[in-house]
Amino acid sequence: MPKILDDAVESIMKKNPDMSKSSAYAIATKSLQKSGDLKEGSQEATKKGDRRGEMSKATRARTRARKYKIERKMGRKEERNTSGRN
């Protein structure tokens, strides 16, 4: 399994200890496929997924924040799907 997938499953299991491991893998896989870290329809990492899998959680958060900051400056915030977020 790609490191980024294992990290995501570990994080999901930490927040929901009573969840089954297969459910955590399903959630993590779908989420990472949607973000482009895994190839569609598989658990194989893309180049982006390999690169992000080698980063620490803090580094991934910083790069994500930097990306969103750039998008806000360009006025692209409305294009992102933020439904379901608090």
mmCIF file as gemmi writes it, N, C-alpha and C atoms, coordinates in Angstrom:
data_model
loop_
_atom_site.group_PDB
_atom_site.id
_atom_site.type_symbol
_atom_site.label_atom_id
_atom_site.label_alt_id
_atom_site.label_comp_id
_atom_site.label_asym_id
_atom_site.label_entity_id
_atom_site.label_seq_id
_atom_site.pdbx_PDB_ins_code
_atom_site.Cartn_x
_atom_site.Cartn_y
_atom_site.Cartn_z
_atom_site.occupancy
_atom_site.B_iso_or_equiv
_atom_site.pdbx_formal_charge
_atom_site.auth_seq_id
_atom_site.auth_asym_id
_atom_site.pdbx_PDB_model_num
ATOM 1 N N . MET Axp A 1 ? 0.836 -1.185 0 1 0 ? 1 A 1
ATOM 2 C CA . MET Axp A 1 ? 0 0 0 1 0 ? 1 A 1
ATOM 3 C C . MET Axp A 1 ? 0.883 1.25 0 1 0 ? 1 A 1
ATOM 4 N N . PRO Axp A 2 ? 0.43 2.295 -0.672 1 0 ? 2 A 1
ATOM 5 C CA . PRO Axp A 2 ? 1.172 3.559 -0.645 1 0 ? 2 A 1
ATOM 6 C C . PRO Axp A 2 ? 1.186 4.147 0.768 1 0 ? 2 A 1
ATOM 7 N N . LYS Axp A 3 ? 2.25 4.811 1.089 1 0 ? 3 A 1
ATOM 8 C CA . LYS Axp A 3 ? 2.41 5.383 2.428 1 0 ? 3 A 1
ATOM 9 C C . LYS Axp A 3 ? 1.312 6.385 2.752 1 0 ? 3 A 1
ATOM 10 N N . ILE Axp A 4 ? 0.901 7.177 1.76 1 0 ? 4 A 1
ATOM 11 C CA . ILE Axp A 4 ? -0.127 8.183 2.019 1 0 ? 4 A 1
ATOM 12 C C . ILE Axp A 4 ? -1.451 7.513 2.391 1 0 ? 4 A 1
ATOM 13 N N . LEU Axp A 5 ? -1.735 6.359 1.795 1 0 ? 5 A 1
ATOM 14 C CA . LEU Axp A 5 ? -2.959 5.621 2.116 1 0 ? 5 A 1
ATOM 15 C C . LEU Axp A 5 ? -2.885 5.063 3.535 1 0 ? 5 A 1
ATOM 16 N N . ASP Axp A 6 ? -1.749 4.491 3.885 1 0 ? 6 A 1
ATOM 17 C CA . ASP Axp A 6 ? -1.58 3.96 5.241 1 0 ? 6 A 1
ATOM 18 C C . ASP Axp A 6 ? -1.702 5.063 6.289 1 0 ? 6 A 1
ATOM 19 N N . ASP Axp A 7 ? -1.127 6.235 6 1 0 ? 7 A 1
ATOM 20 C CA . ASP Axp A 7 ? -1.233 7.366 6.929 1 0 ? 7 A 1
ATOM 21 C C . ASP Axp A 7 ? -2.68 7.816 7.091 1 0 ? 7 A 1
ATOM 22 N N . ALA Axp A 8 ? -3.419 7.856 5.984 1 0 ? 8 A 1
ATOM 23 C CA . ALA Axp A 8 ? -4.816 8.281 6.039 1 0 ? 8 A 1
ATOM 24 C C . ALA Axp A 8 ? -5.657 7.286 6.833 1 0 ? 8 A 1
ATOM 25 N N . VAL Axp A 9 ? -5.438 5.996 6.609 1 0 ? 9 A 1
ATOM 26 C CA . VAL Axp A 9 ? -6.176 4.967 7.345 1 0 ? 9 A 1
ATOM 27 C C . VAL Axp A 9 ? -5.857 5.062 8.833 1 0 ? 9 A 1
ATOM 28 N N . GLU Axp A 10 ? -4.596 5.247 9.156 1 0 ? 10 A 1
ATOM 29 C CA . GLU Axp A 10 ? -4.189 5.378 10.567 1 0 ? 10 A 1
ATOM 30 C C . GLU Axp A 10 ? -4.889 6.57 11.215 1 0 ? 10 A 1
ATOM 31 N N . SER Axp A 11 ? -4.964 7.68 10.49 1 0 ? 11 A 1
ATOM 32 C CA . SER Axp A 11 ? -5.607 8.877 11.019 1 0 ? 11 A 1
ATOM 33 C C . SER Axp A 11 ? -7.109 8.654 11.235 1 0 ? 11 A 1
ATOM 34 N N . ILE Axp A 12 ? -7.755 8.001 10.28 1 0 ? 12 A 1
ATOM 35 C CA . ILE Axp A 12 ? -9.189 7.717 10.403 1 0 ? 12 A 1
ATOM 36 C C . ILE Axp A 12 ? -9.449 6.784 11.584 1 0 ? 12 A 1
ATOM 37 N N . MET Axp A 13 ? -8.617 5.749 11.713 1 0 ? 13 A 1
ATOM 38 C CA . MET Axp A 13 ? -8.787 4.79 12.812 1 0 ? 13 A 1
ATOM 39 C C . MET Axp A 13 ? -8.538 5.444 14.175 1 0 ? 13 A 1
ATOM 40 N N . LYS Axp A 14 ? -7.635 6.412 14.209 1 0 ? 14 A 1
ATOM 41 C CA . LYS Axp A 14 ? -7.342 7.103 15.461 1 0 ? 14 A 1
ATOM 42 C C . LYS Axp A 14 ? -8.549 7.926 15.916 1 0 ? 14 A 1
ATOM 43 N N . LYS Axp A 15 ? -9.223 8.569 14.95 1 0 ? 15 A 1
ATOM 44 C CA . LYS Axp A 15 ? -10.393 9.383 15.282 1 0 ? 15 A 1
ATOM 45 C C . LYS Axp A 15 ? -11.63 8.537 15.544 1 0 ? 15 A 1
ATOM 46 N N . ASN Axp A 16 ? -11.706 7.345 14.937 1 0 ? 16 A 1
ATOM 47 C CA . ASN Axp A 16 ? -12.862 6.458 15.069 1 0 ? 16 A 1
ATOM 48 C C . ASN Axp A 16 ? -12.395 5.044 15.417 1 0 ? 16 A 1
ATOM 49 N N . PRO Axp A 17 ? -12.018 4.801 16.668 1 0 ? 17 A 1
ATOM 50 C CA . PRO Axp A 17 ? -11.44 3.506 17.027 1 0 ? 17 A 1
ATOM 51 C C . PRO Axp A 17 ? -12.391 2.326 16.839 1 0 ? 17 A 1
ATOM 52 N N . ASP Axp A 18 ? -13.695 2.559 16.842 1 0 ? 18 A 1
ATOM 53 C CA . ASP Axp A 18 ? -14.645 1.454 16.683 1 0 ? 18 A 1
ATOM 54 C C . ASP Axp A 18 ? -14.946 1.131 15.22 1 0 ? 18 A 1
ATOM 55 N N . MET Axp A 19 ? -14.394 1.892 14.286 1 0 ? 19 A 1
ATOM 56 C CA . MET Axp A 19 ? -14.622 1.654 12.857 1 0 ? 19 A 1
ATOM 57 C C . MET Axp A 19 ? -13.791 0.459 12.387 1 0 ? 19 A 1
ATOM 58 N N . SER Axp A 20 ? -14.36 -0.313 11.465 1 0 ? 20 A 1
ATOM 59 C CA . SER Axp A 20 ? -13.607 -1.448 10.926 1 0 ? 20 A 1
ATOM 60 C C . SER Axp A 20 ? -12.503 -0.936 10.003 1 0 ? 20 A 1
ATOM 61 N N . LYS Axp A 21 ? -11.461 -1.718 9.894 1 0 ? 21 A 1
ATOM 62 C CA . LYS Axp A 21 ? -10.315 -1.314 9.084 1 0 ? 21 A 1
ATOM 63 C C . LYS Axp A 21 ? -10.693 -1.239 7.6 1 0 ? 21 A 1
ATOM 64 N N . SER Axp A 22 ? -11.572 -2.128 7.151 1 0 ? 22 A 1
ATOM 65 C CA . SER Axp A 22 ? -11.981 -2.105 5.739 1 0 ? 22 A 1
ATOM 66 C C . SER Axp A 22 ? -12.767 -0.837 5.418 1 0 ? 22 A 1
ATOM 67 N N . SER Axp A 23 ? -13.574 -0.363 6.356 1 0 ? 23 A 1
ATOM 68 C CA . SER Axp A 23 ? -14.308 0.895 6.156 1 0 ? 23 A 1
ATOM 69 C C . SER Axp A 23 ? -13.34 2.07 6.096 1 0 ? 23 A 1
ATOM 70 N N . ALA Axp A 24 ? -12.343 2.053 6.954 1 0 ? 24 A 1
ATOM 71 C CA . ALA Axp A 24 ? -11.35 3.125 6.959 1 0 ? 24 A 1
ATOM 72 C C . ALA Axp A 24 ? -10.582 3.147 5.641 1 0 ? 24 A 1
ATOM 73 N N . TYR Axp A 25 ? -10.239 1.961 5.109 1 0 ? 25 A 1
ATOM 74 C CA . TYR Axp A 25 ? -9.548 1.899 3.817 1 0 ? 25 A 1
ATOM 75 C C . TYR Axp A 25 ? -10.446 2.426 2.701 1 0 ? 25 A 1
ATOM 76 N N . ALA Axp A 26 ? -11.733 2.103 2.75 1 0 ? 26 A 1
ATOM 77 C CA . ALA Axp A 26 ? -12.658 2.566 1.714 1 0 ? 26 A 1
ATOM 78 C C . ALA Axp A 26 ? -12.774 4.091 1.728 1 0 ? 26 A 1
ATOM 79 N N . ILE Axp A 27 ? -12.904 4.663 2.907 1 0 ? 27 A 1
ATOM 80 C CA . ILE Axp A 27 ? -13.016 6.116 3.045 1 0 ? 27 A 1
ATOM 81 C C . ILE Axp A 27 ? -11.733 6.796 2.579 1 0 ? 27 A 1
ATOM 82 N N . ALA Axp A 28 ? -10.602 6.283 3.037 1 0 ? 28 A 1
ATOM 83 C CA . ALA Axp A 28 ? -9.312 6.877 2.678 1 0 ? 28 A 1
ATOM 84 C C . ALA Axp A 28 ? -9.055 6.761 1.18 1 0 ? 28 A 1
ATOM 85 N N . THR Axp A 29 ? -9.371 5.62 0.602 1 0 ? 29 A 1
ATOM 86 C CA . THR Axp A 29 ? -9.147 5.417 -0.832 1 0 ? 29 A 1
ATOM 87 C C . THR Axp A 29 ? -9.964 6.398 -1.651 1 0 ? 29 A 1
ATOM 88 N N . LYS Axp A 30 ? -11.245 6.513 -1.344 1 0 ? 30 A 1
ATOM 89 C CA . LYS Axp A 30 ? -12.116 7.423 -2.093 1 0 ? 30 A 1
ATOM 90 C C . LYS Axp A 30 ? -11.652 8.869 -1.961 1 0 ? 30 A 1
ATOM 91 N N . SER Axp A 31 ? -11.294 9.245 -0.761 1 0 ? 31 A 1
ATOM 92 C CA . SER Axp A 31 ? -10.845 10.611 -0.509 1 0 ? 31 A 1
ATOM 93 C C . SER Axp A 31 ? -9.547 10.926 -1.255 1 0 ? 31 A 1
ATOM 94 N N . LEU Axp A 32 ? -8.598 9.996 -1.237 1 0 ? 32 A 1
ATOM 95 C CA . LEU Axp A 32 ? -7.314 10.219 -1.902 1 0 ? 32 A 1
ATOM 96 C C . LEU Axp A 32 ? -7.447 10.154 -3.421 1 0 ? 32 A 1
ATOM 97 N N . GLN Axp A 33 ? -8.381 9.355 -3.92 1 0 ? 33 A 1
ATOM 98 C CA . GLN Axp A 33 ? -8.633 9.341 -5.36 1 0 ? 33 A 1
ATOM 99 C C . GLN Axp A 33 ? -9.223 10.674 -5.799 1 0 ? 33 A 1
ATOM 100 N N . LYS Axp A 34 ? -10.123 11.203 -4.999 1 0 ? 34 A 1
ATOM 101 C CA . LYS Axp A 34 ? -10.758 12.485 -5.316 1 0 ? 34 A 1
ATOM 102 C C . LYS Axp A 34 ? -9.739 13.622 -5.333 1 0 ? 34 A 1
ATOM 103 N N . SER Axp A 35 ? -8.754 13.557 -4.45 1 0 ? 35 A 1
ATOM 104 C CA . SER Axp A 35 ? -7.749 14.62 -4.38 1 0 ? 35 A 1
ATOM 105 C C . SER Axp A 35 ? -6.603 14.427 -5.371 1 0 ? 35 A 1
ATOM 106 N N . GLY Axp A 36 ? -6.583 13.28 -6.061 1 0 ? 36 A 1
ATOM 107 C CA . GLY Axp A 36 ? -5.545 13.045 -7.058 1 0 ? 36 A 1
ATOM 108 C C . GLY Axp A 36 ? -4.284 12.39 -6.522 1 0 ? 36 A 1
ATOM 109 N N . ASP Axp A 37 ? -4.34 11.904 -5.289 1 0 ? 37 A 1
ATOM 110 C CA . ASP Axp A 37 ? -3.174 11.242 -4.711 1 0 ? 37 A 1
ATOM 111 C C . ASP Axp A 37 ? -3.12 9.761 -5.083 1 0 ? 37 A 1
ATOM 112 N N . LEU Axp A 38 ? -4.282 9.179 -5.412 1 0 ? 38 A 1
ATOM 113 C CA . LEU Axp A 38 ? -4.355 7.804 -5.892 1 0 ? 38 A 1
ATOM 114 C C . LEU Axp A 38 ? -5.029 7.8 -7.259 1 0 ? 38 A 1
ATOM 115 N N . LYS Axp A 39 ? -4.661 6.83 -8.092 1 0 ? 39 A 1
ATOM 116 C CA . LYS Axp A 39 ? -5.275 6.714 -9.408 1 0 ? 39 A 1
ATOM 117 C C . LYS Axp A 39 ? -6.724 6.273 -9.255 1 0 ? 39 A 1
ATOM 118 N N . GLU Axp A 40 ? -7.593 6.767 -10.123 1 0 ? 40 A 1
ATOM 119 C CA . GLU Axp A 40 ? -9.008 6.412 -10.077 1 0 ? 40 A 1
ATOM 120 C C . GLU Axp A 40 ? -9.189 4.909 -10.226 1 0 ? 40 A 1
ATOM 121 N N . GLY Axp A 41 ? -10.023 4.335 -9.382 1 0 ? 41 A 1
ATOM 122 C CA . GLY Axp A 41 ? -10.344 2.92 -9.466 1 0 ? 41 A 1
ATOM 123 C C . GLY Axp A 41 ? -9.272 1.981 -8.947 1 0 ? 41 A 1
ATOM 124 N N . SER Axp A 42 ? -8.26 2.494 -8.281 1 0 ? 42 A 1
ATOM 125 C CA . SER Axp A 42 ? -7.211 1.628 -7.739 1 0 ? 42 A 1
ATOM 126 C C . SER Axp A 42 ? -6.641 2.238 -6.471 1 0 ? 42 A 1
ATOM 127 N N . GLN Axp A 43 ? -5.742 1.505 -5.858 1 0 ? 43 A 1
ATOM 128 C CA . GLN Axp A 43 ? -5.04 2.009 -4.685 1 0 ? 43 A 1
ATOM 129 C C . GLN Axp A 43 ? -3.583 2.29 -5.021 1 0 ? 43 A 1
ATOM 130 N N . GLU Axp A 44 ? -3.314 2.546 -6.282 1 0 ? 44 A 1
ATOM 131 C CA . GLU Axp A 44 ? -1.963 2.859 -6.745 1 0 ? 44 A 1
ATOM 132 C C . GLU Axp A 44 ? -1.737 4.368 -6.669 1 0 ? 44 A 1
ATOM 133 N N . ALA Axp A 45 ? -0.616 4.763 -6.108 1 0 ? 45 A 1
ATOM 134 C CA . ALA Axp A 45 ? -0.321 6.185 -5.924 1 0 ? 45 A 1
ATOM 135 C C . ALA Axp A 45 ? 0.087 6.837 -7.244 1 0 ? 45 A 1
ATOM 136 N N . THR Axp A 46 ? -0.31 8.093 -7.4 1 0 ? 46 A 1
ATOM 137 C CA . THR Axp A 46 ? 0.149 8.908 -8.52 1 0 ? 46 A 1
ATOM 138 C C . THR Axp A 46 ? 1.492 9.516 -8.129 1 0 ? 46 A 1
ATOM 139 N N . LYS Axp A 47 ? 2.102 10.266 -9.031 1 0 ? 47 A 1
ATOM 140 C CA . LYS Axp A 47 ? 3.355 10.949 -8.686 1 0 ? 47 A 1
ATOM 141 C C . LYS Axp A 47 ? 3.125 11.903 -7.523 1 0 ? 47 A 1
ATOM 142 N N . LYS Axp A 48 ? 2 12.617 -7.573 1 0 ? 48 A 1
ATOM 143 C CA . LYS Axp A 48 ? 1.655 13.535 -6.482 1 0 ? 48 A 1
ATOM 144 C C . LYS Axp A 48 ? 1.505 12.756 -5.176 1 0 ? 48 A 1
ATOM 145 N N . GLY Axp A 49 ? 0.839 11.601 -5.229 1 0 ? 49 A 1
ATOM 146 C CA . GLY Axp A 49 ? 0.637 10.78 -4.039 1 0 ? 49 A 1
ATOM 147 C C . GLY Axp A 49 ? 1.938 10.266 -3.463 1 0 ? 49 A 1
ATOM 148 N N . ASP Axp A 50 ? 2.859 9.858 -4.335 1 0 ? 50 A 1
ATOM 149 C CA . ASP Axp A 50 ? 4.175 9.407 -3.855 1 0 ? 50 A 1
ATOM 150 C C . ASP Axp A 50 ? 4.91 10.545 -3.15 1 0 ? 50 A 1
ATOM 151 N N . ARG Axp A 51 ? 4.869 11.732 -3.774 1 0 ? 51 A 1
ATOM 152 C CA . ARG Axp A 51 ? 5.564 12.9 -3.21 1 0 ? 51 A 1
ATOM 153 C C . ARG Axp A 51 ? 4.945 13.285 -1.873 1 0 ? 51 A 1
ATOM 154 N N . ARG Axp A 52 ? 3.613 13.314 -1.804 1 0 ? 52 A 1
ATOM 155 C CA . ARG Axp A 52 ? 2.947 13.706 -0.566 1 0 ? 52 A 1
ATOM 156 C C . ARG Axp A 52 ? 3.064 12.629 0.504 1 0 ? 52 A 1
ATOM 157 N N . GLY Axp A 53 ? 3.199 11.376 0.099 1 0 ? 53 A 1
ATOM 158 C CA . GLY Axp A 53 ? 3.362 10.289 1.06 1 0 ? 53 A 1
ATOM 159 C C . GLY Axp A 53 ? 4.676 10.366 1.806 1 0 ? 53 A 1
ATOM 160 N N . GLU Axp A 54 ? 5.666 10.964 1.183 1 0 ? 54 A 1
ATOM 161 C CA . GLU Axp A 54 ? 6.97 11.106 1.835 1 0 ? 54 A 1
ATOM 162 C C . GLU Axp A 54 ? 7.028 12.313 2.768 1 0 ? 54 A 1
ATOM 163 N N . MET Axp A 55 ? 6.037 13.182 2.686 1 0 ? 55 A 1
ATOM 164 C CA . MET Axp A 55 ? 5.998 14.366 3.549 1 0 ? 55 A 1
ATOM 165 C C . MET Axp A 55 ? 5.424 13.994 4.914 1 0 ? 55 A 1
ATOM 166 N N . SER Axp A 56 ? 5.73 14.814 5.906 1 0 ? 56 A 1
ATOM 167 C CA . SER Axp A 56 ? 5.094 14.638 7.217 1 0 ? 56 A 1
ATOM 168 C C . SER Axp A 56 ? 3.709 15.267 7.156 1 0 ? 56 A 1
ATOM 169 N N . LYS Axp A 57 ? 2.888 14.978 8.142 1 0 ? 57 A 1
ATOM 170 C CA . LYS Axp A 57 ? 1.54 15.556 8.166 1 0 ? 57 A 1
ATOM 171 C C . LYS Axp A 57 ? 1.597 17.079 8.209 1 0 ? 57 A 1
ATOM 172 N N . ALA Axp A 58 ? 2.539 17.612 8.949 1 0 ? 58 A 1
ATOM 173 C CA . ALA Axp A 58 ? 2.666 19.067 9.071 1 0 ? 58 A 1
ATOM 174 C C . ALA Axp A 58 ? 3.063 19.69 7.736 1 0 ? 58 A 1
ATOM 175 N N . THR Axp A 59 ? 3.947 19.051 7.017 1 0 ? 59 A 1
ATOM 176 C CA . THR Axp A 59 ? 4.378 19.572 5.718 1 0 ? 59 A 1
ATOM 177 C C . THR Axp A 59 ? 3.226 19.53 4.721 1 0 ? 59 A 1
ATOM 178 N N . ARG Axp A 60 ? 2.454 18.422 4.732 1 0 ? 60 A 1
ATOM 179 C CA . ARG Axp A 60 ? 1.284 18.347 3.844 1 0 ? 60 A 1
ATOM 180 C C . ARG Axp A 60 ? 0.292 19.456 4.159 1 0 ? 60 A 1
ATOM 181 N N . ALA Axp A 61 ? 0.094 19.748 5.434 1 0 ? 61 A 1
ATOM 182 C CA . ALA Axp A 61 ? -0.831 20.808 5.835 1 0 ? 61 A 1
ATOM 183 C C . ALA Axp A 61 ? -0.341 22.172 5.356 1 0 ? 61 A 1
ATOM 184 N N . ARG Axp A 62 ? 0.969 22.41 5.458 1 0 ? 62 A 1
ATOM 185 C CA . ARG Axp A 62 ? 1.516 23.692 4.997 1 0 ? 62 A 1
ATOM 186 C C . ARG Axp A 62 ? 1.351 23.856 3.496 1 0 ? 62 A 1
ATOM 187 N N . THR Axp A 63 ? 1.616 22.807 2.723 1 0 ? 63 A 1
ATOM 188 C CA . THR Axp A 63 ? 1.489 22.921 1.268 1 0 ? 63 A 1
ATOM 189 C C . THR Axp A 63 ? 0.027 23.104 0.87 1 0 ? 63 A 1
ATOM 190 N N . ARG Axp A 64 ? -0.876 22.448 1.589 1 0 ? 64 A 1
ATOM 191 C CA . ARG Axp A 64 ? -2.314 22.602 1.316 1 0 ? 64 A 1
ATOM 192 C C . ARG Axp A 64 ? -2.755 24.027 1.631 1 0 ? 64 A 1
ATOM 193 N N . ALA Axp A 65 ? -2.294 24.578 2.743 1 0 ? 65 A 1
ATOM 194 C CA . ALA Axp A 65 ? -2.652 25.95 3.116 1 0 ? 65 A 1
ATOM 195 C C . ALA Axp A 65 ? -2.099 26.948 2.113 1 0 ? 65 A 1
ATOM 196 N N . ARG Axp A 66 ? -0.887 26.711 1.646 1 0 ? 66 A 1
ATOM 197 C CA . ARG Axp A 66 ? -0.278 27.599 0.651 1 0 ? 66 A 1
ATOM 198 C C . ARG Axp A 66 ? -1.092 27.569 -0.644 1 0 ? 66 A 1
ATOM 199 N N . LYS Axp A 67 ? -1.525 26.377 -1.046 1 0 ? 67 A 1
ATOM 200 C CA . LYS Axp A 67 ? -2.33 26.239 -2.267 1 0 ? 67 A 1
ATOM 201 C C . LYS Axp A 67 ? -3.637 27.023 -2.136 1 0 ? 67 A 1
ATOM 202 N N . TYR Axp A 68 ? -4.317 26.887 -1.009 1 0 ? 68 A 1
ATOM 203 C CA . TYR Axp A 68 ? -5.586 27.583 -0.821 1 0 ? 68 A 1
ATOM 204 C C . TYR Axp A 68 ? -5.397 29.088 -0.736 1 0 ? 68 A 1
ATOM 205 N N . LYS Axp A 69 ? -4.272 29.535 -0.169 1 0 ? 69 A 1
ATOM 206 C CA . LYS Axp A 69 ? -3.979 30.958 -0.098 1 0 ? 69 A 1
ATOM 207 C C . LYS Axp A 69 ? -3.818 31.529 -1.502 1 0 ? 69 A 1
ATOM 208 N N . ILE Axp A 70 ? -3.118 30.81 -2.363 1 0 ? 70 A 1
ATOM 209 C CA . ILE Axp A 70 ? -2.931 31.247 -3.747 1 0 ? 70 A 1
ATOM 210 C C . ILE Axp A 70 ? -4.274 31.275 -4.472 1 0 ? 70 A 1
ATOM 211 N N . GLU Axp A 71 ? -5.111 30.256 -4.245 1 0 ? 71 A 1
ATOM 212 C CA . GLU Axp A 71 ? -6.428 30.222 -4.884 1 0 ? 71 A 1
ATOM 213 C C . GLU Axp A 71 ? -7.289 31.395 -4.453 1 0 ? 71 A 1
ATOM 214 N N . ARG Axp A 72 ? -7.229 31.746 -3.179 1 0 ? 72 A 1
ATOM 215 C CA . ARG Axp A 72 ? -8.027 32.882 -2.693 1 0 ? 72 A 1
ATOM 216 C C . ARG Axp A 72 ? -7.587 34.172 -3.353 1 0 ? 72 A 1
ATOM 217 N N . LYS Axp A 73 ? -6.272 34.346 -3.51 1 0 ? 73 A 1
ATOM 218 C CA . LYS Axp A 73 ? -5.761 35.555 -4.167 1 0 ? 73 A 1
ATOM 219 C C . LYS Axp A 73 ? -6.24 35.631 -5.607 1 0 ? 73 A 1
ATOM 220 N N . MET Axp A 74 ? -6.359 34.481 -6.253 1 0 ? 74 A 1
ATOM 221 C CA . MET Axp A 74 ? -6.782 34.456 -7.647 1 0 ? 74 A 1
ATOM 222 C C . MET Axp A 74 ? -8.305 34.48 -7.781 1 0 ? 74 A 1
ATOM 223 N N . GLY Axp A 75 ? -9.023 34.449 -6.66 1 0 ? 75 A 1
ATOM 224 C CA . GLY Axp A 75 ? -10.479 34.497 -6.682 1 0 ? 75 A 1
ATOM 225 C C . GLY Axp A 75 ? -11.12 33.181 -7.084 1 0 ? 75 A 1
ATOM 226 N N . ARG Axp A 76 ? -10.441 32.071 -6.849 1 0 ? 76 A 1
ATOM 227 C CA . ARG Axp A 76 ? -10.956 30.777 -7.259 1 0 ? 76 A 1
ATOM 228 C C . ARG Axp A 76 ? -11.599 30.02 -6.112 1 0 ? 76 A 1
ATOM 229 N N . LYS Axp A 77 ? -11.844 30.662 -4.996 1 0 ? 77 A 1
ATOM 230 C CA . LYS Axp A 77 ? -12.397 29.973 -3.842 1 0 ? 77 A 1
ATOM 231 C C . LYS Axp A 77 ? -13.766 29.377 -4.148 1 0 ? 77 A 1
ATOM 232 N N . GLU Axp A 78 ? -14.558 30.064 -4.951 1 0 ? 78 A 1
ATOM 233 C CA . GLU Axp A 78 ? -15.91 29.621 -5.235 1 0 ? 78 A 1
ATOM 234 C C . GLU Axp A 78 ? -15.935 28.323 -6.036 1 0 ? 78 A 1
ATOM 235 N N . GLU Axp A 79 ? -14.862 28.019 -6.754 1 0 ? 79 A 1
ATOM 236 C CA . GLU Axp A 79 ? -14.828 26.82 -7.584 1 0 ? 79 A 1
ATOM 237 C C . GLU Axp A 79 ? -14.651 25.543 -6.765 1 0 ? 79 A 1
ATOM 238 N N . ARG Axp A 80 ? -14.101 25.637 -5.555 1 0 ? 80 A 1
ATOM 239 C CA . ARG Axp A 80 ? -13.886 24.457 -4.736 1 0 ? 80 A 1
ATOM 240 C C . ARG Axp A 80 ? -15.198 24.023 -4.108 1 0 ? 80 A 1
ATOM 241 N N . ASN Axp A 81 ? -15.381 22.738 -3.985 1 0 ? 81 A 1
ATOM 242 C CA . ASN Axp A 81 ? -16.567 22.212 -3.339 1 0 ? 81 A 1
ATOM 243 C C . ASN Axp A 81 ? -16.325 22.175 -1.835 1 0 ? 81 A 1
ATOM 244 N N . THR Axp A 82 ? -16.987 23.053 -1.12 1 0 ? 82 A 1
ATOM 245 C CA . THR Axp A 82 ? -16.799 23.12 0.322 1 0 ? 82 A 1
ATOM 246 C C . THR Axp A 82 ? -18.068 22.7 1.059 1 0 ? 82 A 1
ATOM 247 N N . SER Axp A 83 ? -19.004 22.068 0.361 1 0 ? 83 A 1
ATOM 248 C CA . SER Axp A 83 ? -20.236 21.648 1.029 1 0 ? 83 A 1
ATOM 249 C C . SER Axp A 83 ? -19.911 20.578 2.06 1 0 ? 83 A 1
ATOM 250 N N . GLY Axp A 84 ? -20.596 20.612 3.157 1 0 ? 84 A 1
ATOM 251 C CA . GLY Axp A 84 ? -20.376 19.641 4.207 1 0 ? 84 A 1
ATOM 252 C C . GLY Axp A 84 ? -19.311 20.034 5.208 1 0 ? 84 A 1
ATOM 253 N N . ARG Axp A 85 ? -18.657 21.133 4.979 1 0 ? 85 A 1
ATOM 254 C CA . ARG Axp A 85 ? -17.638 21.605 5.923 1 0 ? 85 A 1
ATOM 255 C C . ARG Axp A 85 ? -18.263 22.575 6.911 1 0 ? 85 A 1
ATOM 256 N N . ASN Axp A 86 ? -17.71 22.613 8.101 1 0 ? 86 A 1
ATOM 257 C CA . ASN Axp A 86 ? -18.208 23.573 9.106 1 0 ? 86 A 1
ATOM 258 C C . ASN Axp A 86 ? -17.54 24.891 8.967 1 0 ? 86 A 1
